[in-house]
Amino acid sequence: MHIDLMTGGNTLHEMAVMARNVQEIGFSGITLTETGRTAYLAAAVAALEAPELSLTTGIAVAFPRSPMITAQVAWELAEATRGKFLLGLGTQVKAHIERRFSSPFDPPGPRLRDYVKAVRACFEAFAGRAKLDYQGEYYRISLLPEAWAPGRMDHPDIPIYISAVGPWMTRMAGEVADGIHVHPFHSLRYLNEVLLPKVAEGAATANRSVDDVKLAVPVFTIVGDTPEEQAPWRDRARSQIAFYGSTKNYAFQFDMLGFEGVSAKLNERLKAGDIAGMSELITDEMLEEYAVTARWDELADRLVGRYQGVADRLIMYFADPQMVRDPSSTGRWAEVARAVRAAG
């Protein structure tokens, strides 16, 4: 099992230092989020500074970039990492795509499926395995003069992961993607009873197996050897679950475990500006479902026991801020990373 550290928003100089440190600690790789700064430039810096790491965009926003631009950047990063780059793509939300990026959004699911296919067609053309002539519903790409091609390289089969939560997107991922970036707000029951069955349905339509679609799973960890050491991460997990859970589209994550109505209450407090009150709605029982609580010497076993056979790649949501807050935890995270990789 692979284990990544998640990060995002660093300057490129900070990214260089972080990549070297993450490689030394023993994580499998870095999952790079994209908010105010691009994931791709950070990945390029990390690739040069820490060549042993796998690098994943988790996720890069698809629609504002043409499939050709995304394919070109991914191709160069796969070359730079010697095949250890995973292209993670997502839709973002309508307001950002239309009002921040001035790009088309609707319909997001079918558009992303077409996008993934277009990127794959570019990869095939770059590798010299097919002429570029993709004619999709939303994207049409048919021109690639030799002078404008990025050139052959040794790692042309670049995995494409997509973010997917609901039944349509998870089914589509089973049909066209190599993997799914699972939402950090999830329960094990959701993965086993909702997500994976829909992935299997989609895979069957394309004569694939559900095993062909890997899961990269972010995990909220509440780790420490004392209640006092765990306390800030328990509070942070409550806050993150409350934030994500206030989104109406994610209400089912509460409802399917018997926590009906929590999402609506969270949304009410969010609208009222009661951020502290949102966290108060997240009970210890909910934390047991949506986070992993452990002492340091238990954490690796808890992670493996929970996700073995389900996740291919675990992404530590709080490891980076925990090491920044408490540098003495760095050695403990190194032990966890090594143990998870060995167990997997």
N, C-alpha and C positions, 0 to 999 in steps of 0.2 A: 504494500500500500504506500502510495506517495503522500508526503505531507508538505504543504506549502505554507509560507507566511504571506499574509495579505497586506498590501500597502497601496498607497496612492497619494498624489498631491505633493510629492517631494520635488525639490529642485533637482536638476540633473546632477549637480555636484553631490547633493545628499544621496541621490540614488546610487552613485558610484560607490560611496562608502558603505551604504546599506548592503548592496549586492555582495561586496567582499565579505562583510560580516555574516550575512545569511549563509553563504557558501561555507564559511569556516565553522559556523554553528552546526551544520549538518542537515539543514532542511533540503528536501528534494528540489524545491524551486520557489519562485515568487509568483503570486497572482497579483496582477497590476490592475487596479481599478482606474476608472476614467471619470473625473469630475471637472475641475477647473483646468487640469493639465492632461495632456494626452498620454495614453498608456504606451503608445508605440515608441515615442522618443525615450521614455524611461526604459523600455525593454531593450532598445538598442544600446544604451549605456550599460545596463546590467549584463548584456551578452558579452560585451568586451571586457568588463571588469571581473566577471565570475563565470568562466566558460563551462563549469560543471553543472550549473543550475539549469533546470527547465524553466521556461518563462511562458506565462499565460496572460492574455488580456482577459480580464474578468469583470466587466466586459468592455469592449470597445464599441462605440455607437456606430451602427451600420449606415443608416439612411443618408446622413449628410455627406458621406464619402461614396464615390462611385465604386461599384464592385471592382473595376480595374485598379483604382488607386489602392483599395484594401488588399487586393491580390498582390500587387507589386511590393507593398510594404511587408506583407506577410512572407513573401518569397525571400526578401533580403534578410528578414529576421530568422527564418528557418536556416538560411545559409550561414548567418553569423553564429547561431547557436549549434550548428552541426546537427540539425534535426531535432532540437529540443524545444522548439517553439510550438505552442498551441494557440490557434486563433480563436478567441472567444468573442462572439458578436451578440448584440442585443438591440432591441428596438428603442430603448428609453421610453419616455412618455410623450404624449401628443404635444403638450404645451412646449416642452423643450425642443422637440424636433421642428415644430412649425414656427415658434416665436423666438427661440434662441438660435437655431441653425438655419431657419428659413428654408426648410426642406419638406417634401411631401411625407405624410405619415400613413394615412389610411389606404387600404386596410392593413394593419401592421403584420398580422400573421402571414397571409398570402404574400405580402411584399417581402417579408424576411425569407420565406421559403424560396422565392424567386431569386433573391439576393445571394443566398447560399449556393444555389445552382450556378449562378453567373460567376461567382468567385471560383467555383470548382472548374468551370469551363476555361477560365483564364489560366488556372494552374496546369490544366491539361495542355493548353497551347504553349505555355512557357516551357513545359517539359518536352515539347515536340511530339506529343502523343496524339494530338488531334489539331485540325485547323480551327481557329477561333471563329465560331459562328453560332453564338448563343442568341436565340430568339424567344425571350420569355414574355410574360404578360406585362411586366413593369420595366424590365431591363433588356436591352438589345445591344450586343457587342459583337462586332464582326471585322474589326480592322486591327491588325497587329503586324506591321512591317518589321522585318528582321532587325532593322536598326533601332526599333523602339522596344524590342523584347528584352527582358532582363538577363537573358542568358541561361544556359543549363546550369544545374547544380545537383549535388548528390542526394538531396533530401526533398524531393518534389511532392511527396505525399503528406501534406500538411493537414493535421487534424483540425476540423472546424467544430467548435462547440457553440451552442446557443443558450441564452437564458430562456427558461421556460417554466411556467408555474401551472397554468390552467390546462384543461383537457385538450383543447385544440392545439396549443403550442407543444405540449409534451408528445402528442400523437405525431405532429409534424416533425419533431426532433427524431422520433423513431424512424421516420421515413427518410430523412435527408442528412442528419447530422452525425458526427462521430461521437459527440458527447453533449452533456447538458451541464450548464452552470446552475446548480440547484439554488433556490433562494435561501438565504441564511435563516429566515423564519420558516422552520419546517419541523415536523415531528417524524419519528421513525415510522409511525403508522401511515402517515401521508406518503412517504417514499414507497413503502411496500404495497399499500392498498390502493393508491391513487396514481402516483407518478409512473411507477414501473409497469403496471398493466396497460396504461395508455401508450407508453413507449413501445411495448410489445405489439399493440394493435397497429401502430404506425409502421413498425419494422416489418410486420407480416405483409403489409401492402406492397413493400418494396423487396420482398423475398429476402429479408434480413432477419437476424436474431436479435432479441433484446440485449444479448451480450455484446453486440457490435456497438452499442451506445454506452459510453462510459459516463459515470457521474462524478463531477467535481463538487464537493459539498463543503461549504463554509460552516464552521462550528463556533458557537459561543461557548467559551470555556470559563468556568468559575473555579480557578485553581489557586491553591495555597495550603500551607500546613496548619494554619490557624484560622478561626473565624474572622479575625481582624485582617489577615492577609487576603482572604477571599472577599471581604466586604465590598471594596471598590468595584470588583468585577461582577459581583452579584447585582450591585446597583446599575452598572453599565449594561448588563444583560437585560435587566428589567426595562431600562430606558430604550434599548434597541428593539426589543420585542414589542413594547408599547408603540413605538414610532411606526414600525412596519405593520403592526396589527391594526392600526387606525385606518389603514387603507381598506376600503369596502371590498375590493376584489380579493383580499386575503382573509376575509371574515370566516371563510370555511375552515381555515386552519384551527381556529378556536372551536367552531361549531362541531366539527367531527370528533372532537375529544370531550364534548359535553360542556364546553365553556360558552354556551350560547349567549349572544347579546354583548359580549365583551367588546367586539370591534365597534359597535355602535356607541357604546359608552366612551371608548377611547376617542372616537371621532368627535363626540360632543365636547369632551374636555380639551381636545386640540383646538377646536374652534373658539373655545373660551379662553385660550391661552394658558390653561392650567397644565403645564408640562409636568410638574411634580405630581399632580393628581393622576396623570396618565400612568406613571410608573407604579403608583400605589395599587392600581387595578391588576397588576401582574403578580399573581400569588406564587408561593413556593411550589405548589403543585404544578403550575404552568412552567416554572423554571425546570422542573424535572423532565418535562416533555420537550422543551425547546432549547435546552442548554445541557452541558455536561459539567457536573460538579465533582471535584476530586481533590485529594491531596496530591502533591507532586509525584510521589512514588506510585500512585494509582492511575494517573491520567492516561498514560500510554495504553494500559490494559483496558481502561474504560472506553477510550476512543476505538480501539481495535474491536472490542467486544460489541460495541454498538453498531459499527459500520462495516465490519468485515463481511464480504460477500455482497455488499450493496454499493459502497463507494470505491472508486479507483483512486481518487485523490481527495485528501482532506485539506481544508484551507483554514488555518488558524486565524480567526477573526480578530482576536484580542492580543495575539502574541507580540506584535510590533509595539502597540502602546504600552503593554505591560513591561517590556524590556526598556522602553524609554523612561517610564515612571520609576522602575526599580531595576537598575542595571544588574543587580545581583541575581535576578531571575534568568539572566541570559544562559548561565550554565545549566539551570534546570530545564530550560527549553531545549538546550542541546541534547540532554539526556532523553527527553520525550521524543524529539525528532528521530534520534538514532533507534530508539526502541520501537517506534511505530514502523519505521522502514524495515527493520529486521523482522518484525512480526508479519509484515505483509509479504 
